[in-house]
Amino acid sequence: MLFGGETAHSYYEEGLTAAMKGDVQLAVSRFKRALELDTQLHSARHQLGKCYLRLCRPQEALTELRAATKLMPTVAPLLVDTGYALLLLDKVEEARNAFSNALQVKSDDPRAIMGLARCAAAKEQWGTVVGLAQHALEQGYAHFDARLLLARAADKCDMPEVAMANYSKAVELMDQSIDANPEQPAGHYLRGCVYFYQENYSAALADFEAALEKAERDAHYAAYQEHFSFPDILNMKGMCLRALGHDEQAREIGRELLALAPDHPAGQQLADGEAIPSDSDGKGSR
C-alpha cells in the first residue's frame, strides 16, 4: 500500500524517491502509473523523460519531454532536459535552440549554458566552448562536466595553464566522488577519462580496470551528462593499452569488445591493431 493511497501524487512521490536513490527502472514504473491515474500530471511526464535520459533512451525521453513542454513551455529545466535528449540523438542545432529558449526564460541558467557549450564542442568550436564553460563556472556551476569540457577546449585552443588547472579540478572532484561512493564505477571511469585526455595512460588504465571490476555488464551508467556502459569502459582500457605499446593485449581487448558489441567500430580498430587518432576521445561511435 502506497503512503497516501492509490493516487497519482503518491506514485509521483515514490518515483522521485526511487530516482533519488538511483533505482531508475522503479522510478519509470512509478511515473508511468502516476500518468495513468492523472494524464495532466505534467511534472511526472517531465520526470519520466529525465529517467529515460539517464537510461540513454533519448527518443523516448524526447517524446515525454516534448509532450510536457507543450503544456509547460516556459519551464527552463524542461527545455534544458529536452536539449540534452536532442544532443544524445545528434540533433545539435535543435538542441542549441532548446538551450537558447531556456536562456530566454532564465538568462543565467548554468545547465543551459553548459548545453550550448556541448553543442559548440560537437561542432569543434573550441573557442566558443571555452567562453561558455567559463561563463557557467562564473554562474556557480563548478561541476565535473564544466571542468572537464573547459580543460579539453583549452587544450584545443593552446591554453595550457587553463587546461591544467581544470583537469586538476576535475580529478579532485572525482576523487571526492570515489571517496563517497567507492563501489560505483562512474567515478573511476570519469577520472580515467581525465587522465586519458592528459595522456597519463598508466593512471587512466588503473582507473578503467577498477571501473570494469565494479560495472555490471548489462547496465547503463550516466553521470554529469556522460553516458557509458561496460563495453565503453573496456574500449577505453584497450585504448590505454595501445597507447602504452601493449599491442597484443589491446587486440585481445578488441576481440573481447567485439564479442560483447559486434558493431562497435572502436572494437574493430583495436582488434585490427589500427592506430589511435591523435584527437580521439576513445569512445568510437559514441
C-alpha positions, -999 to +999 in steps of 0.1 A: +000+000+000+014+033-010+018+060+016-010+084+009-031+058-010-035+048-046-032+083-061-012+098-089+006+121-064+016+091-043+031+073-073+048+105-083+064+109-049+075+073-049+091+079-084+110+109-071+123+088-041+133+059-064+151+083-088+170+099-060+181+065-047+193+056-082+166+030-089+157+045-123+137+015-135+114+016-105+111+054-109+100+048-145+072+024-134+060+048-107+059+079-130+040+058-157+015+047-131+011+083-119+003+094-155-022+065-159-041+079-129-037+115-140-027+123-176-025+160-167+003+155-141+029+170-164+057+171-138+055+133-138+060+133-176+090+156-172+105+133-146+098+102-168+117+119-196+146+126-172+147+089-163+148+079-199+177+103-203+195+085-175+189+052-192+202+065-225+168+061-242+168+096-258+140+091-283+116+080-255+129+109-234+123+134-262+087+121-267+079+127-230+097+159-226+081+174-257+047+164-246+053+181-212+067+212-230+035+217-250+017+224-217+047+239-198+065+259-225+083+283-201+099+259-176+136+263-181+147+229-167+123+211-190+137+230-220+173+221-209+165+184-205+149+185-240+182+199-253+202+171-238+179+145-253+184+161-287+221+161-282+221+123-275+203+120-308+230+141-325+204+168-334+228+196-325+210+226-340+177+216-324+195+211-291+211+246-295+176+261-300+162+243-269+191+256-247+187+291-262+150+290-254+158+280-218+181+310-215+153+333-227+133+320-198+162+321-173+191+341-186+217+328-161+207+290-162+241+273-160+229+240-173+216+257-204+249+275-208+267+241-205+243+227-230+253+254-255+290+246-247+283+209-256+267+220-289+298+241-297+320+211-288+300+189-312+309+214-339+345+217-327+341+254-320+366+252-291+370+290-285+332+292-280+333+262-257+360+280-235+339+311-232+307+293-224+322+269-199+339+298-181+306+316-180+289+285-165+316+284-138+310+321-131+273+313-125+283+288-098+283+256-119+316+243-106+308+207-115+329+180-131+314+183-166+322+221-167+358+215-155+364+186-180+349+204-210+368+236-203+400+217-199+396+198-232+386+230-250+415+249-235+438+221-248+425+226-283+430+264-280+466+261-268+458+274-233+479+250-212+475+267-179+437+268-181+437+232-193+460+220-165+441+239-138+407+225-148+420+189-154+433+191-118+399+203-105+381+176-125+404+149-109+398+165-074+360+163-079+362+126-090+385+118-060+357+131-038+331+111-057+351+079-054+356+085-016+318+090-012+308+061-035+337+036-036+317+008-052+303+028-081+321+026-114+313+062-126+340+079-105+368+056-117+356+058-153+353+096-154+386+101-136+402+076-161+389+098-189+406+128-174+439+110-172+434+097-208+429+132-221+460+142-203+479+113-219+486+098-185+477+064-198+491+043-169+468+062-144+439+060-168+444+023-172+443+017-135+410+036-132+394+018-162+404-016-147+388-005-114+357+006-132+354-027-150+356-046-117+326-026-104+304-023-135+276-046-144+279-059-180+243-051-190+240-018-171+240+017-185+256+045-165+250+082-166+269+109-146+275+146-154+259+142-189+283+114-197+269+081-207+288+048-207+284+011-204+307-019-198+318-020-235+328+017-233+350+010-203+365-020-220+372+001-251+390+028-230+411+001-214+421-011-248+429+024-260+452+028-230+470-005-237+475+005-273+489+039-262+513+022-238+526-001-266+509-033-254+496-041-288+487-077-284+468-070-251+450-042-269+440-066-298+427-091-272+406-063-257+393-055-291+382-091-297+365-092-263+348-060-271+335-073-304+321-104-287+301-081-265+292-055-291+298-068-326+291-034-343+314-014-321+338+004-345+364+011-319+364-026-311+372-034-347+400-008-347+415-024-316+412-059-329+428-049-362+457-031-345+448+003-361+465+034-347+446+057-323+437+090-339+456+119-322+423+137-313+404+106-303+382+106-272+384+069-270+346+063-274+344+051-310+310+060-323+296+074-291 
